[in-house]
Amino acid sequence: MVRKTKITIDHSKCHSGASTDPRDCRKCLFVCDPAVLLMHPTLEDHPDPYNPEIWRIDAIWLSKCTGCMKCVQVCPEQAISIIPGVTLHEMKAR
């Protein structure tokens, strides 16, 4: 059975109301070599794309996650959690 990696970003910790604005921090984006994470505007209720409340980081390409946990370790807000599954590298090795 192939289990997918689950990456959760706690957006209550990673936003403008937290001590770190995701646009200023970006530490998780810099340490993730396969570029699993993406920062993007949500444009939900705010028409201003420069308002930091609407910017968020999400895990987009879960199959590329190597399970290195660098993003979890580097996050100053402890907003990232990972439940490892079978990675793309492990699937190719089978």
KATARA-V145392 format. One record per pair of residues at least 24 apart in sequence whose ideal C-beta (glycine too) atoms are under 8 Angstrom apart, sorted by the first residue. I is the first residue (numbers start at 1). J is the second residue. Records with the same first field share a line. If there is no record, write none. Layout:
I->J / J
//
This chain:
2->85 / 86 / 91
3->85 / 86
4->62 / 63 / 85 / 86
5->62 / 63 / 65 / 67 / 82 / 83 / 84 / 85 / 86 / 87
6->62 / 82 / 83 / 85
7->36 / 37 / 59 / 62 / 65 / 80 / 81 / 82
8->59 / 80 / 81 / 82
9->37 / 56 / 57 / 58 / 59 / 79 / 80
10->77 / 79 / 80 / 81
11->56 / 79
13->77 / 78 / 79
14->56 / 57 / 75 / 77 / 79 / 80
15->52 / 53 / 55 / 56
16->51 / 52 / 53 / 55
17->53
18->77 / 79
19->76 / 77
20->76 / 77
21->52 / 55
22->52 / 55 / 56 / 57
23->52 / 55
25->76
27->71 / 74 / 75 / 76
28->57 / 71 / 74 / 75 / 80
29->57
30->74
31->70 / 71 / 74
32->70 / 71
33->66 / 68
34->61 / 64 / 65 / 66
35->61 / 64
36->60 / 61 / 62 / 64 / 65 / 71
37->71
63->87 / 88
64->88
//
